[in-house]
Amino acid sequence: MAAEKVRWGELGCPTKMGPYRLAGEVISVKTIHLLAAENDPDALFTVVAWRPPLGPAEFMLGHRVA
């Protein structure tokens, strides 16, 4: 995944926690992200990549930055 940040609207403004697709990757959204986004499609979040020793990278939202 090339983007290091993602807007809430790019994820489709999720209303439930779970996996969401963006640019062919799956990004995990948690309850804390739903609260932090405050239903703002322009809310900007960092994207955290975790690369396990075996298997593909996993992506999740990090902190809201704007």
N, CA, C and O atoms as CSV, one atom per row, in Angstrom:
chain,resi,resn,atom,element,x,y,z
A,1,MET,N,N,0.850,-1.169,0.000
A,1,MET,CA,C,0.000,0.000,0.000
A,1,MET,C,C,0.894,1.230,0.000
A,1,MET,O,O,1.768,1.369,0.855
A,2,ALA,N,N,0.676,2.113,-0.952
A,2,ALA,CA,C,1.526,3.282,-1.113
A,2,ALA,C,C,1.161,4.400,-0.139
A,2,ALA,O,O,2.045,5.119,0.327
A,3,ALA,N,N,-0.121,4.556,0.175
A,3,ALA,CA,C,-0.551,5.665,1.029
A,3,ALA,C,C,-0.168,5.408,2.482
A,3,ALA,O,O,-0.332,4.301,2.995
A,4,GLU,N,N,0.336,6.435,3.127
A,4,GLU,CA,C,0.637,6.345,4.551
A,4,GLU,C,C,-0.495,6.927,5.373
A,4,GLU,O,O,-0.547,6.744,6.589
A,5,LYS,N,N,-1.412,7.637,4.701
A,5,LYS,CA,C,-2.564,8.233,5.357
A,5,LYS,C,C,-3.794,7.973,4.498
A,5,LYS,O,O,-3.696,7.790,3.285
A,6,VAL,N,N,-4.950,7.959,5.147
A,6,VAL,CA,C,-6.195,7.705,4.433
A,6,VAL,C,C,-7.302,8.565,5.042
A,6,VAL,O,O,-7.357,8.766,6.255
A,7,ARG,N,N,-8.167,9.058,4.185
A,7,ARG,CA,C,-9.331,9.825,4.646
A,7,ARG,C,C,-10.476,8.857,4.947
A,7,ARG,O,O,-10.635,7.828,4.290
A,8,TRP,N,N,-11.254,9.211,5.943
A,8,TRP,CA,C,-12.371,8.383,6.378
A,8,TRP,C,C,-13.320,8.101,5.212
A,8,TRP,O,O,-13.831,6.989,5.076
A,9,GLY,N,N,-13.549,9.101,4.385
A,9,GLY,CA,C,-14.432,8.939,3.231
A,9,GLY,C,C,-13.911,7.936,2.226
A,9,GLY,O,O,-14.703,7.289,1.541
A,10,GLU,N,N,-12.590,7.785,2.116
A,10,GLU,CA,C,-12.014,6.801,1.189
A,10,GLU,C,C,-12.354,5.379,1.614
A,10,GLU,O,O,-12.382,4.468,0.787
A,11,LEU,N,N,-12.610,5.191,2.900
A,11,LEU,CA,C,-13.002,3.872,3.412
A,11,LEU,C,C,-14.513,3.661,3.322
A,11,LEU,O,O,-15.021,2.594,3.665
A,12,GLY,N,N,-15.229,4.694,2.855
A,12,GLY,CA,C,-16.679,4.585,2.746
A,12,GLY,C,C,-17.405,5.027,4.007
A,12,GLY,O,O,-18.573,4.684,4.194
A,13,CYS,N,N,-16.733,5.786,4.880
A,13,CYS,CA,C,-17.319,6.267,6.146
A,13,CYS,C,C,-17.925,5.107,6.939
A,13,CYS,O,O,-19.139,5.067,7.140
A,14,PRO,N,N,-17.100,4.173,7.386
A,14,PRO,CA,C,-17.612,2.989,8.096
A,14,PRO,C,C,-18.473,3.358,9.306
A,14,PRO,O,O,-18.257,4.379,9.958
A,15,THR,N,N,-19.445,2.506,9.583
A,15,THR,CA,C,-20.298,2.668,10.760
A,15,THR,C,C,-20.136,1.503,11.731
A,15,THR,O,O,-20.685,1.522,12.833
A,16,LYS,N,N,-19.376,0.484,11.313
A,16,LYS,CA,C,-19.118,-0.687,12.163
A,16,LYS,C,C,-17.651,-1.051,12.065
A,16,LYS,O,O,-17.000,-0.803,11.050
A,17,MET,N,N,-17.141,-1.641,13.130
A,17,MET,CA,C,-15.748,-2.086,13.083
A,17,MET,C,C,-15.626,-3.307,12.184
A,17,MET,O,O,-16.589,-4.044,11.972
A,18,GLY,N,N,-14.413,-3.506,11.656
A,18,GLY,CA,C,-14.185,-4.652,10.800
A,18,GLY,C,C,-13.212,-4.319,9.683
A,18,GLY,O,O,-12.603,-3.249,9.682
A,19,PRO,N,N,-13.065,-5.230,8.737
A,19,PRO,CA,C,-12.150,-5.010,7.614
A,19,PRO,C,C,-12.825,-4.217,6.495
A,19,PRO,O,O,-13.987,-4.449,6.163
A,20,TYR,N,N,-12.069,-3.276,5.922
A,20,TYR,CA,C,-12.557,-2.467,4.801
A,20,TYR,C,C,-11.503,-2.461,3.713
A,20,TYR,O,O,-10.308,-2.405,4.000
A,21,ARG,N,N,-11.942,-2.518,2.459
A,21,ARG,CA,C,-11.018,-2.553,1.321
A,21,ARG,C,C,-10.695,-1.161,0.831
A,21,ARG,O,O,-11.562,-0.290,0.754
A,22,LEU,N,N,-9.420,-0.965,0.498
A,22,LEU,CA,C,-8.960,0.281,-0.102
A,22,LEU,C,C,-7.740,-0.037,-0.943
A,22,LEU,O,O,-6.769,-0.608,-0.446
A,23,ALA,N,N,-7.784,0.325,-2.201
A,23,ALA,CA,C,-6.661,0.124,-3.126
A,23,ALA,C,C,-6.174,-1.325,-3.133
A,23,ALA,O,O,-4.972,-1.583,-3.185
A,24,GLY,N,N,-7.109,-2.259,-3.081
A,24,GLY,CA,C,-6.754,-3.671,-3.145
A,24,GLY,C,C,-6.233,-4.269,-1.848
A,24,GLY,O,O,-5.873,-5.446,-1.810
A,25,GLU,N,N,-6.187,-3.472,-0.785
A,25,GLU,CA,C,-5.721,-3.960,0.519
A,25,GLU,C,C,-6.873,-3.917,1.509
A,25,GLU,O,O,-7.839,-3.177,1.321
A,26,VAL,N,N,-6.766,-4.706,2.550
A,26,VAL,CA,C,-7.764,-4.718,3.610
A,26,VAL,C,C,-7.200,-3.935,4.793
A,26,VAL,O,O,-6.085,-4.190,5.248
A,27,ILE,N,N,-7.993,-2.972,5.286
A,27,ILE,CA,C,-7.583,-2.150,6.422
A,27,ILE,C,C,-8.547,-2.419,7.562
A,27,ILE,O,O,-9.763,-2.346,7.386
A,28,SER,N,N,-8.006,-2.730,8.725
A,28,SER,CA,C,-8.813,-3.016,9.907
A,28,SER,C,C,-9.238,-1.716,10.582
A,28,SER,O,O,-8.410,-0.848,10.857
A,29,VAL,N,N,-10.541,-1.592,10.845
A,29,VAL,CA,C,-11.101,-0.431,11.528
A,29,VAL,C,C,-11.653,-0.903,12.873
A,29,VAL,O,O,-12.400,-1.879,12.936
A,30,LYS,N,N,-11.282,-0.206,13.945
A,30,LYS,CA,C,-11.731,-0.562,15.289
A,30,LYS,C,C,-12.711,0.489,15.804
A,30,LYS,O,O,-12.859,1.559,15.213
A,31,THR,N,N,-13.372,0.174,16.903
A,31,THR,CA,C,-14.350,1.078,17.499
A,31,THR,C,C,-13.747,2.441,17.811
A,31,THR,O,O,-14.412,3.458,17.619
A,32,ILE,N,N,-12.525,2.487,18.279
A,32,ILE,CA,C,-11.877,3.757,18.611
A,32,ILE,C,C,-11.771,4.655,17.385
A,32,ILE,O,O,-11.857,5.877,17.505
A,33,HIS,N,N,-11.586,4.064,16.208
A,33,HIS,CA,C,-11.513,4.846,14.972
A,33,HIS,C,C,-12.882,5.413,14.606
A,33,HIS,O,O,-12.982,6.539,14.119
A,34,LEU,N,N,-13.935,4.630,14.841
A,34,LEU,CA,C,-15.294,5.117,14.580
A,34,LEU,C,C,-15.587,6.347,15.429
A,34,LEU,O,O,-16.183,7.312,14.952
A,35,LEU,N,N,-15.166,6.306,16.684
A,35,LEU,CA,C,-15.380,7.440,17.581
A,35,LEU,C,C,-14.522,8.633,17.187
A,35,LEU,O,O,-14.997,9.768,17.193
A,36,ALA,N,N,-13.278,8.387,16.849
A,36,ALA,CA,C,-12.357,9.467,16.494
A,36,ALA,C,C,-12.747,10.141,15.183
A,36,ALA,O,O,-12.505,11.336,15.016
A,37,ALA,N,N,-13.339,9.412,14.259
A,37,ALA,CA,C,-13.705,9.973,12.964
A,37,ALA,C,C,-14.850,10.970,13.074
A,37,ALA,O,O,-14.944,11.890,12.262
A,38,GLU,N,N,-15.717,10.804,14.060
A,38,GLU,CA,C,-16.844,11.704,14.287
A,38,GLU,C,C,-17.689,11.919,13.024
A,38,GLU,O,O,-18.182,13.022,12.785
A,39,ASN,N,N,-17.852,10.871,12.224
A,39,ASN,CA,C,-18.640,10.923,10.984
A,39,ASN,C,C,-18.154,11.987,10.003
A,39,ASN,O,O,-18.935,12.475,9.186
A,40,ASP,N,N,-16.893,12.345,10.072
A,40,ASP,CA,C,-16.307,13.359,9.192
A,40,ASP,C,C,-15.586,12.668,8.041
A,40,ASP,O,O,-14.546,12.050,8.268
A,41,PRO,N,N,-16.102,12.749,6.807
A,41,PRO,CA,C,-15.455,12.067,5.684
A,41,PRO,C,C,-14.051,12.594,5.393
A,41,PRO,O,O,-13.262,11.917,4.735
A,42,ASP,N,N,-13.733,13.797,5.876
A,42,ASP,CA,C,-12.396,14.360,5.666
A,42,ASP,C,C,-11.426,14.032,6.793
A,42,ASP,O,O,-10.271,14.453,6.749
A,43,ALA,N,N,-11.874,13.285,7.804
A,43,ALA,CA,C,-10.975,12.889,8.892
A,43,ALA,C,C,-9.810,12.097,8.300
A,43,ALA,O,O,-10.009,11.168,7.518
A,44,LEU,N,N,-8.606,12.476,8.681
A,44,LEU,CA,C,-7.395,11.869,8.129
A,44,LEU,C,C,-6.735,10.995,9.188
A,44,LEU,O,O,-6.496,11.436,10.312
A,45,PHE,N,N,-6.442,9.751,8.815
A,45,PHE,CA,C,-5.826,8.787,9.730
A,45,PHE,C,C,-4.511,8.280,9.151
A,45,PHE,O,O,-4.344,8.205,7.934
A,46,THR,N,N,-3.592,7.937,10.026
A,46,THR,CA,C,-2.391,7.238,9.582
A,46,THR,C,C,-2.772,5.786,9.303
A,46,THR,O,O,-3.766,5.283,9.826
A,47,VAL,N,N,-1.977,5.126,8.481
A,47,VAL,CA,C,-2.158,3.706,8.213
A,47,VAL,C,C,-0.912,2.992,8.723
A,47,VAL,O,O,0.211,3.355,8.371
A,48,VAL,N,N,-1.120,1.985,9.547
A,48,VAL,CA,C,-0.028,1.218,10.132
A,48,VAL,C,C,0.055,-0.126,9.426
A,48,VAL,O,O,-0.944,-0.834,9.297
A,49,ALA,N,N,1.249,-0.468,8.972
A,49,ALA,CA,C,1.461,-1.772,8.325
A,49,ALA,C,C,2.220,-2.678,9.282
A,49,ALA,O,O,3.240,-2.288,9.850
A,50,TRP,N,N,1.716,-3.878,9.450
A,50,TRP,CA,C,2.407,-4.884,10.241
A,50,TRP,C,C,2.795,-6.000,9.292
A,50,TRP,O,O,1.948,-6.577,8.611
A,51,ARG,N,N,4.063,-6.291,9.256
A,51,ARG,CA,C,4.561,-7.323,8.347
A,51,ARG,C,C,5.049,-8.525,9.152
A,51,ARG,O,O,6.165,-8.518,9.673
A,52,PRO,N,N,4.217,-9.549,9.251
A,52,PRO,CA,C,4.634,-10.748,9.978
A,52,PRO,C,C,5.740,-11.470,9.211
A,52,PRO,O,O,5.894,-11.262,8.008
A,53,PRO,N,N,6.506,-12.312,9.890
A,53,PRO,CA,C,7.587,-13.025,9.210
A,53,PRO,C,C,7.090,-13.907,8.068
A,53,PRO,O,O,7.792,-14.097,7.074
A,54,LEU,N,N,5.898,-14.438,8.208
A,54,LEU,CA,C,5.298,-15.269,7.159
A,54,LEU,C,C,3.948,-14.686,6.780
A,54,LEU,O,O,3.187,-14.266,7.652
A,55,GLY,N,N,3.651,-14.655,5.517
A,55,GLY,CA,C,2.359,-14.175,5.058
A,55,GLY,C,C,2.392,-12.713,4.647
A,55,GLY,O,O,3.414,-12.038,4.777
A,56,PRO,N,N,1.268,-12.239,4.153
A,56,PRO,CA,C,1.199,-10.868,3.643
A,56,PRO,C,C,1.131,-9.835,4.763
A,56,PRO,O,O,0.833,-10.163,5.911
A,57,ALA,N,N,1.407,-8.601,4.414
A,57,ALA,CA,C,1.316,-7.497,5.373
A,57,ALA,C,C,-0.148,-7.285,5.770
A,57,ALA,O,O,-1.063,-7.552,4.991
A,58,GLU,N,N,-0.343,-6.804,6.986
A,58,GLU,CA,C,-1.675,-6.468,7.473
A,58,GLU,C,C,-1.695,-4.974,7.755
A,58,GLU,O,O,-0.713,-4.417,8.246
A,59,PHE,N,N,-2.817,-4.322,7.445
A,59,PHE,CA,C,-2.928,-2.880,7.609
A,59,PHE,C,C,-4.053,-2.545,8.575
A,59,PHE,O,O,-5.089,-3.210,8.597
A,60,MET,N,N,-3.833,-1.498,9.380
A,60,MET,CA,C,-4.856,-1.016,10.283
A,60,MET,C,C,-4.731,0.489,10.412
A,60,MET,O,O,-3.673,1.058,10.144
A,61,LEU,N,N,-5.803,1.125,10.818
A,61,LEU,CA,C,-5.742,2.561,11.031
A,61,LEU,C,C,-4.943,2.832,12.293
A,61,LEU,O,O,-4.949,2.048,13.242
A,62,GLY,N,N,-4.255,3.965,12.275
A,62,GLY,CA,C,-3.514,4.406,13.443
A,62,GLY,C,C,-4.251,5.567,14.085
A,62,GLY,O,O,-5.425,5.445,14.435
A,63,HIS,N,N,-3.568,6.690,14.239
A,63,HIS,CA,C,-4.124,7.873,14.886
A,63,HIS,C,C,-4.790,8.802,13.880
A,63,HIS,O,O,-4.426,8.833,12.704
A,64,ARG,N,N,-5.770,9.557,14.364
A,64,ARG,CA,C,-6.355,10.619,13.537
A,64,ARG,C,C,-5.399,11.805,13.588
A,64,ARG,O,O,-4.966,12.222,14.663
A,65,VAL,N,N,-5.078,12.340,12.422
A,65,VAL,CA,C,-4.135,13.455,12.361
A,65,VAL,C,C,-4.802,14.758,11.923
A,65,VAL,O,O,-4.207,15.826,12.070
A,66,ALA,N,N,-5.986,14.696,11.405
A,66,ALA,CA,C,-6.693,15.932,11.013
A,66,ALA,C,C,-8.179,15.676,10.956
A,66,ALA,O,O,-8.950,16.585,10.647
